[in-house]
């Protein structure tokens, strides 16, 4: 019927008839198209029972125009004109004031993102803290794809949900049209995933989009500062699929304040020990302590330096208070931070306080997130172990922490007094005394008394 209508219309069309001329402007397709004759749609000649029987299909004469129209709408929806300066050319893959490990991480992320932009194969997941360059790399991928004519949607997740909500009241489009354009676009980039208001409607729409693109293997980029454990399980399971998803974790400091942010975890107190380095460590030969005590300091110093170069296994430093344990533990942490492998340095009593604080109604994080941050961190330095009050809750949480890191073989440094080492929970003690995993270094030097100031000595000599 549509073909017949088009034929009749084309027959009445005349170059000399001004009354009929406006009809040509109403055609969706090309009036000279030999297939649709300007209607813009065709019905495929298919047998009854075929899933596409009776359905109208877009004619080839309209596909390019529709693609251009969709591309323009997605570009406007994405506000990519505001991100035009975020390109691969303007990205600094070496960052500012970064350590060697952080530079390597950033350069690797840059190379992977650039390669993905050229191929658009599979999915790309960019993880890392704020200011690490995730959004810049994602926008650079988007800008490159747009320059190649690829229909691209670049949206923060809250903006995506707003775009869907506004479509309900829009005069230009319907919710179904907007939803299908987004989930079917050739390249979808979801920035700041996890910052959205997780209502039931929002979770369901996000899952429908993610699942549709996952099943159809459509090119998708996701950036997030959250661990996957905190993302809705149905979505996180798809983001974990190594056959489809390439995961990049950017380990760098916030480029907006590189001198103030070394990328250390929120609860780390390493910034209070910046002066405790291997260079500032003293073997205390001038104090008149025994040769055996000096040797124990030298052995601990050498072992700590070797560990800092290649953190493997566990290092337990024992000794009396103020014997140098904390200084060496902080020196290890500062050396790794200098290289860009920023550890989590915390005293055990402070750690327990941080965990308890998550139970407050005003807490900005959950217990599970805080605890997981500690037990999974690449290098953990626990200072003053054994000084905490051993309630059943504390005993259980410490055991869970040690047991996880022991089984995962994650590098760990522990300072503890000799007496506390002999009176540990049996479950924890068994792990600390495993020689295949742990090295225990005892410092026998007495407590450091400090150096007498020259001015004071001069006054006394007078």
Beta strands, then each sheet from edge to edge (+ up, - down):
strand 1: 41-43
strand 2: 56-58
strand 3: 123-127
strand 4: 152-156
strand 5: 187-191
strand 6: 219-224
strand 7: 245-249
strand 8: 314-319
strand 9: 344-347
strand 10: 380-385
strand 11: 412-416
strand 12: 438-443
sheet 1: 1+ 2-
sheet 2: 4+ 5+ 6+ 3+ 7+
sheet 3: 9+ 10+ 11+ 8+ 12+
end
